[in-house]
Amino acid sequence: MLPAYETRPLFIAAVVSEGQYQYQIGNSLAASATTLPPAHVEFNYFTSRREAADWLGNS
């Protein structure tokens, strides 16, 4: 649960195995239809810590 008063962008990176990544991406389209995060939240999956850190650093 995120506070309703928070207006700064929030970036979340999850580092998972390749298999878990494929599972999450495959299921994210079905889940996004019913549970969208707030507009100021950006969530992304990665299989590499370096890629996740680069994404967070450039966000």
N, CA, C, O and CB atoms as a CASP TS submission, in Angstrom:
PFRMAT TS
TARGET T0000
AUTHOR 0000-0000-0000
METHOD Language model
MODEL 1
PARENT N/A
ATOM      1  N   MET     1       0.845  -1.173   0.000  1.00  0.00           N
ATOM      2  CA  MET     1       0.000   0.000   0.000  1.00  0.00           C
ATOM      3  C   MET     1       0.888   1.232   0.000  1.00  0.00           C
ATOM      4  O   MET     1       1.767   1.362   0.853  1.00  0.00           O
ATOM      5  CB  MET     1      -0.960   0.000   1.214  1.00  0.00           C
ATOM      6  N   LEU     2       0.673   2.128  -0.934  1.00  0.00           N
ATOM      7  CA  LEU     2       1.443   3.362  -1.020  1.00  0.00           C
ATOM      8  C   LEU     2       0.625   4.517  -0.474  1.00  0.00           C
ATOM      9  O   LEU     2      -0.584   4.584  -0.693  1.00  0.00           O
ATOM     10  CB  LEU     2       1.871   3.642  -2.468  1.00  0.00           C
ATOM     11  N   PRO     3       1.275   5.423   0.233  1.00  0.00           N
ATOM     12  CA  PRO     3       0.532   6.579   0.745  1.00  0.00           C
ATOM     13  C   PRO     3      -0.098   7.385  -0.389  1.00  0.00           C
ATOM     14  O   PRO     3       0.524   7.589  -1.431  1.00  0.00           O
ATOM     15  CB  PRO     3       1.455   7.478   1.573  1.00  0.00           C
ATOM     16  N   ALA     4      -1.313   7.834  -0.187  1.00  0.00           N
ATOM     17  CA  ALA     4      -2.029   8.579  -1.223  1.00  0.00           C
ATOM     18  C   ALA     4      -1.410   9.942  -1.476  1.00  0.00           C
ATOM     19  O   ALA     4      -1.571  10.493  -2.565  1.00  0.00           O
ATOM     20  CB  ALA     4      -3.482   8.745  -0.838  1.00  0.00           C
ATOM     21  N   TYR     5      -0.709  10.498  -0.502  1.00  0.00           N
ATOM     22  CA  TYR     5      -0.147  11.832  -0.643  1.00  0.00           C
ATOM     23  C   TYR     5       1.183  11.854  -1.383  1.00  0.00           C
ATOM     24  O   TYR     5       1.671  12.933  -1.717  1.00  0.00           O
ATOM     25  CB  TYR     5       0.027  12.446   0.704  1.00  0.00           C
ATOM     26  N   GLU     6       1.768  10.731  -1.643  1.00  0.00           N
ATOM     27  CA  GLU     6       3.065  10.655  -2.318  1.00  0.00           C
ATOM     28  C   GLU     6       2.915  11.051  -3.780  1.00  0.00           C
ATOM     29  O   GLU     6       2.119  10.457  -4.506  1.00  0.00           O
ATOM     30  CB  GLU     6       3.663   9.233  -2.203  1.00  0.00           C
ATOM     31  N   THR     7       3.680  12.055  -4.216  1.00  0.00           N
ATOM     32  CA  THR     7       3.589  12.511  -5.605  1.00  0.00           C
ATOM     33  C   THR     7       4.899  12.362  -6.362  1.00  0.00           C
ATOM     34  O   THR     7       4.915  12.503  -7.585  1.00  0.00           O
ATOM     35  CB  THR     7       3.150  13.950  -5.646  1.00  0.00           C
ATOM     36  N   ARG     8       5.997  12.082  -5.668  1.00  0.00           N
ATOM     37  CA  ARG     8       7.266  11.876  -6.367  1.00  0.00           C
ATOM     38  C   ARG     8       7.232  10.533  -7.089  1.00  0.00           C
ATOM     39  O   ARG     8       6.622   9.585  -6.596  1.00  0.00           O
ATOM     40  CB  ARG     8       8.465  11.938  -5.377  1.00  0.00           C
ATOM     41  N   PRO     9       7.878  10.439  -8.247  1.00  0.00           N
ATOM     42  CA  PRO     9       7.916   9.148  -8.949  1.00  0.00           C
ATOM     43  C   PRO     9       8.611   8.094  -8.095  1.00  0.00           C
ATOM     44  O   PRO     9       9.568   8.394  -7.381  1.00  0.00           O
ATOM     45  CB  PRO     9       8.636   9.289 -10.308  1.00  0.00           C
ATOM     46  N   LEU    10       8.131   6.877  -8.172  1.00  0.00           N
ATOM     47  CA  LEU    10       8.700   5.750  -7.451  1.00  0.00           C
ATOM     48  C   LEU    10       9.068   4.696  -8.480  1.00  0.00           C
ATOM     49  O   LEU    10       8.207   4.240  -9.231  1.00  0.00           O
ATOM     50  CB  LEU    10       7.707   5.184  -6.378  1.00  0.00           C
ATOM     51  N   PHE    11      10.342   4.301  -8.525  1.00  0.00           N
ATOM     52  CA  PHE    11      10.824   3.307  -9.471  1.00  0.00           C
ATOM     53  C   PHE    11      11.196   2.049  -8.708  1.00  0.00           C
ATOM     54  O   PHE    11      11.931   2.110  -7.723  1.00  0.00           O
ATOM     55  CB  PHE    11      12.031   3.842 -10.283  1.00  0.00           C
ATOM     56  N   ILE    12      10.690   0.907  -9.161  1.00  0.00           N
ATOM     57  CA  ILE    12      10.928  -0.373  -8.506  1.00  0.00           C
ATOM     58  C   ILE    12      11.496  -1.336  -9.547  1.00  0.00           C
ATOM     59  O   ILE    12      10.900  -1.533 -10.606  1.00  0.00           O
ATOM     60  CB  ILE    12       9.614  -0.940  -7.861  1.00  0.00           C
ATOM     61  N   ALA    13      12.647  -1.933  -9.243  1.00  0.00           N
ATOM     62  CA  ALA    13      13.269  -2.921 -10.129  1.00  0.00           C
ATOM     63  C   ALA    13      13.337  -4.253  -9.403  1.00  0.00           C
ATOM     64  O   ALA    13      13.796  -4.319  -8.262  1.00  0.00           O
ATOM     65  CB  ALA    13      14.690  -2.463 -10.582  1.00  0.00           C
ATOM     66  N   ALA    14      12.888  -5.306 -10.053  1.00  0.00           N
ATOM     67  CA  ALA    14      12.960  -6.654  -9.496  1.00  0.00           C
ATOM     68  C   ALA    14      13.929  -7.467 -10.347  1.00  0.00           C
ATOM     69  O   ALA    14      13.784  -7.526 -11.569  1.00  0.00           O
ATOM     70  CB  ALA    14      11.544  -7.331  -9.447  1.00  0.00           C
ATOM     71  N   VAL    15      14.912  -8.090  -9.709  1.00  0.00           N
ATOM     72  CA  VAL    15      15.865  -8.942 -10.415  1.00  0.00           C
ATOM     73  C   VAL    15      15.456 -10.391 -10.162  1.00  0.00           C
ATOM     74  O   VAL    15      15.427 -10.851  -9.020  1.00  0.00           O
ATOM     75  CB  VAL    15      17.348  -8.671  -9.945  1.00  0.00           C
ATOM     76  N   VAL    16      15.140 -11.104 -11.246  1.00  0.00           N
ATOM     77  CA  VAL    16      14.638 -12.473 -11.155  1.00  0.00           C
ATOM     78  C   VAL    16      15.392 -13.361 -12.148  1.00  0.00           C
ATOM     79  O   VAL    16      16.114 -12.867 -13.014  1.00  0.00           O
ATOM     80  CB  VAL    16      13.106 -12.521 -11.429  1.00  0.00           C
ATOM     81  N   SER    17      15.217 -14.673 -12.010  1.00  0.00           N
ATOM     82  CA  SER    17      15.827 -15.607 -12.957  1.00  0.00           C
ATOM     83  C   SER    17      15.145 -15.469 -14.313  1.00  0.00           C
ATOM     84  O   SER    17      14.070 -14.879 -14.418  1.00  0.00           O
ATOM     85  CB  SER    17      15.728 -17.072 -12.440  1.00  0.00           C
ATOM     86  N   GLU    18      15.771 -16.012 -15.340  1.00  0.00           N
ATOM     87  CA  GLU    18      15.196 -15.939 -16.697  1.00  0.00           C
ATOM     88  C   GLU    18      13.815 -16.610 -16.735  1.00  0.00           C
ATOM     89  O   GLU    18      12.885 -16.081 -17.343  1.00  0.00           O
ATOM     90  CB  GLU    18      16.150 -16.615 -17.732  1.00  0.00           C
ATOM     91  N   GLY    19      13.683 -17.765 -16.089  1.00  0.00           N
ATOM     92  CA  GLY    19      12.396 -18.466 -16.071  1.00  0.00           C
ATOM     93  C   GLY    19      11.321 -17.665 -15.357  1.00  0.00           C
ATOM     94  O   GLY    19      10.189 -17.575 -15.831  1.00  0.00           O
ATOM     95  N   GLN    20      11.675 -17.082 -14.215  1.00  0.00           N
ATOM     96  CA  GLN    20      10.724 -16.259 -13.472  1.00  0.00           C
ATOM     97  C   GLN    20      10.351 -15.016 -14.275  1.00  0.00           C
ATOM     98  O   GLN    20       9.200 -14.582 -14.261  1.00  0.00           O
ATOM     99  CB  GLN    20      11.310 -15.857 -12.105  1.00  0.00           C
ATOM    100  N   TYR    21      11.327 -14.452 -14.970  1.00  0.00           N
ATOM    101  CA  TYR    21      11.076 -13.283 -15.823  1.00  0.00           C
ATOM    102  C   TYR    21      10.024 -13.618 -16.879  1.00  0.00           C
ATOM    103  O   TYR    21       9.061 -12.872 -17.061  1.00  0.00           O
ATOM    104  CB  TYR    21      12.389 -12.806 -16.502  1.00  0.00           C
ATOM    105  N   GLN    22      10.208 -14.734 -17.569  1.00  0.00           N
ATOM    106  CA  GLN    22       9.261 -15.139 -18.613  1.00  0.00           C
ATOM    107  C   GLN    22       7.869 -15.361 -18.022  1.00  0.00           C
ATOM    108  O   GLN    22       6.866 -14.985 -18.629  1.00  0.00           O
ATOM    109  CB  GLN    22       9.751 -16.421 -19.319  1.00  0.00           C
ATOM    110  N   TYR    23       7.812 -15.967 -16.846  1.00  0.00           N
ATOM    111  CA  TYR    23       6.531 -16.203 -16.174  1.00  0.00           C
ATOM    112  C   TYR    23       5.858 -14.880 -15.813  1.00  0.00           C
ATOM    113  O   TYR    23       4.668 -14.697 -16.069  1.00  0.00           O
ATOM    114  CB  TYR    23       6.735 -17.058 -14.907  1.00  0.00           C
ATOM    115  N   GLN    24       6.614 -13.963 -15.222  1.00  0.00           N
ATOM    116  CA  GLN    24       6.060 -12.676 -14.802  1.00  0.00           C
ATOM    117  C   GLN    24       5.562 -11.866 -15.994  1.00  0.00           C
ATOM    118  O   GLN    24       4.467 -11.305 -15.950  1.00  0.00           O
ATOM    119  CB  GLN    24       7.108 -11.876 -14.031  1.00  0.00           C
ATOM    120  N   ILE    25       6.357 -11.802 -17.056  1.00  0.00           N
ATOM    121  CA  ILE    25       5.964 -11.042 -18.240  1.00  0.00           C
ATOM    122  C   ILE    25       4.724 -11.664 -18.873  1.00  0.00           C
ATOM    123  O   ILE    25       3.824 -10.948 -19.312  1.00  0.00           O
ATOM    124  CB  ILE    25       7.120 -10.985 -19.261  1.00  0.00           C
ATOM    125  N   GLY    26       4.674 -12.980 -18.921  1.00  0.00           N
ATOM    126  CA  GLY    26       3.513 -13.661 -19.495  1.00  0.00           C
ATOM    127  C   GLY    26       2.242 -13.402 -18.710  1.00  0.00           C
ATOM    128  O   GLY    26       1.161 -13.317 -19.293  1.00  0.00           O
ATOM    129  N   ASN    27       2.355 -13.275 -17.394  1.00  0.00           N
ATOM    130  CA  ASN    27       1.186 -13.070 -16.555  1.00  0.00           C
ATOM    131  C   ASN    27       0.881 -11.600 -16.297  1.00  0.00           C
ATOM    132  O   ASN    27      -0.202 -11.279 -15.808  1.00  0.00           O
ATOM    133  CB  ASN    27       1.374 -13.774 -15.253  1.00  0.00           C
ATOM    134  N   SER    28       1.796 -10.715 -16.608  1.00  0.00           N
ATOM    135  CA  SER    28       1.584  -9.302 -16.290  1.00  0.00           C
ATOM    136  C   SER    28       0.471  -8.678 -17.115  1.00  0.00           C
ATOM    137  O   SER    28      -0.227  -7.789 -16.626  1.00  0.00           O
ATOM    138  CB  SER    28       2.861  -8.528 -16.502  1.00  0.00           C
ATOM    139  N   LEU    29       0.289  -9.116 -18.342  1.00  0.00           N
ATOM    140  CA  LEU    29      -0.775  -8.547 -19.168  1.00  0.00           C
ATOM    141  C   LEU    29      -2.150  -8.874 -18.589  1.00  0.00           C
ATOM    142  O   LEU    29      -3.036  -8.019 -18.578  1.00  0.00           O
ATOM    143  CB  LEU    29      -0.670  -9.069 -20.609  1.00  0.00           C
ATOM    144  N   ALA    30      -2.331 -10.094 -18.114  1.00  0.00           N
ATOM    145  CA  ALA    30      -3.618 -10.473 -17.525  1.00  0.00           C
ATOM    146  C   ALA    30      -3.844  -9.731 -16.218  1.00  0.00           C
ATOM    147  O   ALA    30      -4.959  -9.284 -15.949  1.00  0.00           O
ATOM    148  CB  ALA    30      -3.683 -11.991 -17.291  1.00  0.00           C
ATOM    149  N   ALA    31      -2.818  -9.595 -15.411  1.00  0.00           N
ATOM    150  CA  ALA    31      -2.952  -8.927 -14.115  1.00  0.00           C
ATOM    151  C   ALA    31      -3.134  -7.423 -14.267  1.00  0.00           C
ATOM    152  O   ALA    31      -3.849  -6.808 -13.475  1.00  0.00           O
ATOM    153  CB  ALA    31      -1.734  -9.212 -13.249  1.00  0.00           C
ATOM    154  N   SER    32      -2.508  -6.825 -15.259  1.00  0.00           N
ATOM    155  CA  SER    32      -2.582  -5.375 -15.410  1.00  0.00           C
ATOM    156  C   SER    32      -3.993  -4.898 -15.737  1.00  0.00           C
ATOM    157  O   SER    32      -4.326  -3.735 -15.509  1.00  0.00           O
ATOM    158  CB  SER    32      -1.627  -4.918 -16.490  1.00  0.00           C
ATOM    159  N   ALA    33      -4.798  -5.767 -16.257  1.00  0.00           N
ATOM    160  CA  ALA    33      -6.168  -5.377 -16.581  1.00  0.00           C
ATOM    161  C   ALA    33      -6.993  -5.107 -15.325  1.00  0.00           C
ATOM    162  O   ALA    33      -7.977  -4.369 -15.368  1.00  0.00           O
ATOM    163  CB  ALA    33      -6.838  -6.459 -17.415  1.00  0.00           C
ATOM    164  N   THR    34      -6.585  -5.708 -14.207  1.00  0.00           N
ATOM    165  CA  THR    34      -7.368  -5.548 -12.980  1.00  0.00           C
ATOM    166  C   THR    34      -6.648  -4.781 -11.888  1.00  0.00           C
ATOM    167  O   THR    34      -7.299  -4.198 -11.021  1.00  0.00           O
ATOM    168  CB  THR    34      -7.756  -6.886 -12.457  1.00  0.00           C
ATOM    169  N   THR    35      -5.324  -4.764 -11.904  1.00  0.00           N
ATOM    170  CA  THR    35      -4.576  -4.114 -10.822  1.00  0.00           C
ATOM    171  C   THR    35      -3.461  -3.246 -11.376  1.00  0.00           C
ATOM    172  O   THR    35      -2.314  -3.684 -11.458  1.00  0.00           O
ATOM    173  CB  THR    35      -3.996  -5.160  -9.865  1.00  0.00           C
ATOM    174  N   LEU    36      -3.780  -2.043 -11.750  1.00  0.00           N
ATOM    175  CA  LEU    36      -2.773  -1.113 -12.253  1.00  0.00           C
ATOM    176  C   LEU    36      -2.171  -0.336 -11.092  1.00  0.00           C
ATOM    177  O   LEU    36      -2.897   0.092 -10.195  1.00  0.00           O
ATOM    178  CB  LEU    36      -3.383  -0.148 -13.296  1.00  0.00           C
ATOM    179  N   PRO    37      -0.843  -0.143 -11.095  1.00  0.00           N
ATOM    180  CA  PRO    37      -0.226   0.665 -10.038  1.00  0.00           C
ATOM    181  C   PRO    37      -0.567   2.138 -10.226  1.00  0.00           C
ATOM    182  O   PRO    37      -0.994   2.541 -11.308  1.00  0.00           O
ATOM    183  CB  PRO    37       1.305   0.470 -10.026  1.00  0.00           C
ATOM    184  N   PRO    38      -0.384   2.939  -9.189  1.00  0.00           N
ATOM    185  CA  PRO    38      -0.620   4.387  -9.343  1.00  0.00           C
ATOM    186  C   PRO    38       0.245   4.955 -10.469  1.00  0.00           C
ATOM    187  O   PRO    38       1.279   4.381 -10.809  1.00  0.00           O
ATOM    188  CB  PRO    38      -0.322   5.134  -8.013  1.00  0.00           C
ATOM    189  N   ALA    39      -0.174   6.069 -11.041  1.00  0.00           N
ATOM    190  CA  ALA    39       0.506   6.658 -12.190  1.00  0.00           C
ATOM    191  C   ALA    39       1.954   7.022 -11.900  1.00  0.00           C
ATOM    192  O   ALA    39       2.769   7.049 -12.823  1.00  0.00           O
ATOM    193  CB  ALA    39      -0.233   7.880 -12.647  1.00  0.00           C
ATOM    194  N   HIS    40       2.296   7.301 -10.662  1.00  0.00           N
ATOM    195  CA  HIS    40       3.662   7.715 -10.332  1.00  0.00           C
ATOM    196  C   HIS    40       4.572   6.537  -9.989  1.00  0.00           C
ATOM    197  O   HIS    40       5.707   6.744  -9.559  1.00  0.00           O
ATOM    198  CB  HIS    40       3.637   8.686  -9.173  1.00  0.00           C
ATOM    199  N   VAL    41       4.094   5.308 -10.170  1.00  0.00           N
ATOM    200  CA  VAL    41       4.898   4.117  -9.880  1.00  0.00           C
ATOM    201  C   VAL    41       5.277   3.440 -11.190  1.00  0.00           C
ATOM    202  O   VAL    41       4.417   3.153 -12.022  1.00  0.00           O
ATOM    203  CB  VAL    41       4.127   3.128  -8.953  1.00  0.00           C
ATOM    204  N   GLU    42       6.563   3.189 -11.364  1.00  0.00           N
ATOM    205  CA  GLU    42       7.047   2.471 -12.543  1.00  0.00           C
ATOM    206  C   GLU    42       7.798   1.238 -12.058  1.00  0.00           C
ATOM    207  O   GLU    42       8.764   1.344 -11.302  1.00  0.00           O
ATOM    208  CB  GLU    42       7.965   3.382 -13.443  1.00  0.00           C
ATOM    209  N   PHE    43       7.347   0.076 -12.497  1.00  0.00           N
ATOM    210  CA  PHE    43       7.895  -1.204 -12.047  1.00  0.00           C
ATOM    211  C   PHE    43       8.445  -1.943 -13.245  1.00  0.00           C
ATOM    212  O   PHE    43       7.814  -1.965 -14.302  1.00  0.00           O
ATOM    213  CB  PHE    43       6.822  -2.059 -11.317  1.00  0.00           C
ATOM    214  N   ASN    44       9.630  -2.558 -13.095  1.00  0.00           N
ATOM    215  CA  ASN    44      10.242  -3.261 -14.209  1.00  0.00           C
ATOM    216  C   ASN    44      10.965  -4.495 -13.696  1.00  0.00           C
ATOM    217  O   ASN    44      11.517  -4.478 -12.595  1.00  0.00           O
ATOM    218  CB  ASN    44      11.209  -2.341 -14.975  1.00  0.00           C
ATOM    219  N   TYR    45      10.967  -5.574 -14.488  1.00  0.00           N
ATOM    220  CA  TYR    45      11.672  -6.818 -14.172  1.00  0.00           C
ATOM    221  C   TYR    45      12.966  -6.893 -14.969  1.00  0.00           C
ATOM    222  O   TYR    45      13.026  -6.465 -16.122  1.00  0.00           O
ATOM    223  CB  TYR    45      10.782  -8.050 -14.467  1.00  0.00           C
ATOM    224  N   PHE    46      14.007  -7.448 -14.334  1.00  0.00           N
ATOM    225  CA  PHE    46      15.303  -7.636 -14.986  1.00  0.00           C
ATOM    226  C   PHE    46      15.876  -8.984 -14.599  1.00  0.00           C
ATOM    227  O   PHE    46      15.540  -9.529 -13.548  1.00  0.00           O
ATOM    228  CB  PHE    46      16.285  -6.504 -14.610  1.00  0.00           C
ATOM    229  N   THR    47      16.752  -9.530 -15.455  1.00  0.00           N
ATOM    230  CA  THR    47      17.462 -10.758 -15.118  1.00  0.00           C
ATOM    231  C   THR    47      18.906 -10.459 -14.732  1.00  0.00           C
ATOM    232  O   THR    47      19.666 -11.373 -14.415  1.00  0.00           O
ATOM    233  CB  THR    47      17.418 -11.741 -16.292  1.00  0.00           C
ATOM    234  N   SER    48      19.282  -9.202 -14.758  1.00  0.00           N
ATOM    235  CA  SER    48      20.646  -8.786 -14.432  1.00  0.00           C
ATOM    236  C   SER    48      20.610  -7.615 -13.451  1.00  0.00           C
ATOM    237  O   SER    48      19.877  -6.648 -13.658  1.00  0.00           O
ATOM    238  CB  SER    48      21.423  -8.397 -15.717  1.00  0.00           C
ATOM    239  N   ARG    49      21.400  -7.706 -12.390  1.00  0.00           N
ATOM    240  CA  ARG    49      21.489  -6.600 -11.436  1.00  0.00           C
ATOM    241  C   ARG    49      22.035  -5.344 -12.101  1.00  0.00           C
ATOM    242  O   ARG    49      21.601  -4.232 -11.799  1.00  0.00           O
ATOM    243  CB  ARG    49      22.372  -6.989 -10.246  1.00  0.00           C
ATOM    244  N   ARG    50      22.971  -5.525 -12.992  1.00  0.00           N
ATOM    245  CA  ARG    50      23.567  -4.372 -13.695  1.00  0.00           C
ATOM    246  C   ARG    50      22.506  -3.641 -14.510  1.00  0.00           C
ATOM    247  O   ARG    50      22.438  -2.413 -14.477  1.00  0.00           O
ATOM    248  CB  ARG    50      24.727  -4.830 -14.621  1.00  0.00           C
ATOM    249  N   GLU    51      21.671  -4.391 -15.246  1.00  0.00           N
ATOM    250  CA  GLU    51      20.608  -3.754 -16.022  1.00  0.00           C
ATOM    251  C   GLU    51      19.625  -3.040 -15.115  1.00  0.00           C
ATOM    252  O   GLU    51      19.176  -1.939 -15.434  1.00  0.00           O
ATOM    253  CB  GLU    51      19.875  -4.785 -16.877  1.00  0.00           C
ATOM    254  N   ALA    52      19.285  -3.648 -13.993  1.00  0.00           N
ATOM    255  CA  ALA    52      18.367  -3.015 -13.042  1.00  0.00           C
ATOM    256  C   ALA    52      18.964  -1.735 -12.485  1.00  0.00           C
ATOM    257  O   ALA    52      18.283  -0.714 -12.396  1.00  0.00           O
ATOM    258  CB  ALA    52      18.028  -3.977 -11.899  1.00  0.00           C
ATOM    259  N   ALA    53      20.237  -1.789 -12.111  1.00  0.00           N
ATOM    260  CA  ALA    53      20.904  -0.605 -11.559  1.00  0.00           C
ATOM    261  C   ALA    53      21.000   0.502 -12.610  1.00  0.00           C
ATOM    262  O   ALA    53      20.811   1.675 -12.289  1.00  0.00           O
ATOM    263  CB  ALA    53      22.312  -0.970 -11.041  1.00  0.00           C
ATOM    264  N   ASP    54      21.292   0.140 -13.858  1.00  0.00           N
ATOM    265  CA  ASP    54      21.342   1.132 -14.936  1.00  0.00           C
ATOM    266  C   ASP    54      19.980   1.789 -15.131  1.00  0.00           C
ATOM    267  O   ASP    54      19.887   3.007 -15.286  1.00  0.00           O
ATOM    268  CB  ASP    54      21.807   0.480 -16.249  1.00  0.00           C
ATOM    269  N   TRP    55      18.930   0.981 -15.124  1.00  0.00           N
ATOM    270  CA  TRP    55      17.583   1.518 -15.295  1.00  0.00           C
ATOM    271  C   TRP    55      17.217   2.460 -14.154  1.00  0.00           C
ATOM    272  O   TRP    55      16.676   3.542 -14.379  1.00  0.00           O
ATOM    273  CB  TRP    55      16.565   0.382 -15.385  1.00  0.00           C
ATOM    274  N   LEU    56      17.516   2.040 -12.934  1.00  0.00           N
ATOM    275  CA  LEU    56      17.224   2.897 -11.783  1.00  0.00           C
ATOM    276  C   LEU    56      18.057   4.168 -11.806  1.00  0.00           C
ATOM    277  O   LEU    56      17.573   5.238 -11.438  1.00  0.00           O
ATOM    278  CB  LEU    56      17.472   2.142 -10.484  1.00  0.00           C
ATOM    279  N   GLY    57      19.314   4.054 -12.240  1.00  0.00           N
ATOM    280  CA  GLY    57      20.182   5.219 -12.304  1.00  0.00           C
ATOM    281  C   GLY    57      19.775   6.238 -13.353  1.00  0.00           C
ATOM    282  O   GLY    57      20.052   7.430 -13.218  1.00  0.00           O
ATOM    283  N   ASN    58      19.110   5.753 -14.409  1.00  0.00           N
ATOM    284  CA  ASN    58      18.672   6.644 -15.485  1.00  0.00           C
ATOM    285  C   ASN    58      17.232   7.117 -15.325  1.00  0.00           C
ATOM    286  O   ASN    58      16.725   7.868 -16.159  1.00  0.00           O
ATOM    287  CB  ASN    58      18.822   5.951 -16.810  1.00  0.00           C
ATOM    288  N   SER    59      16.583   6.685 -14.268  1.00  0.00           N
ATOM    289  CA  SER    59      15.168   7.044 -14.053  1.00  0.00           C
ATOM    290  C   SER    59      15.046   8.333 -13.280  1.00  0.00           C
ATOM    291  O   SER    59      13.935   8.787 -13.008  1.00  0.00           O
ATOM    292  CB  SER    59      14.429   5.929 -13.312  1.00  0.00           C
TER
END
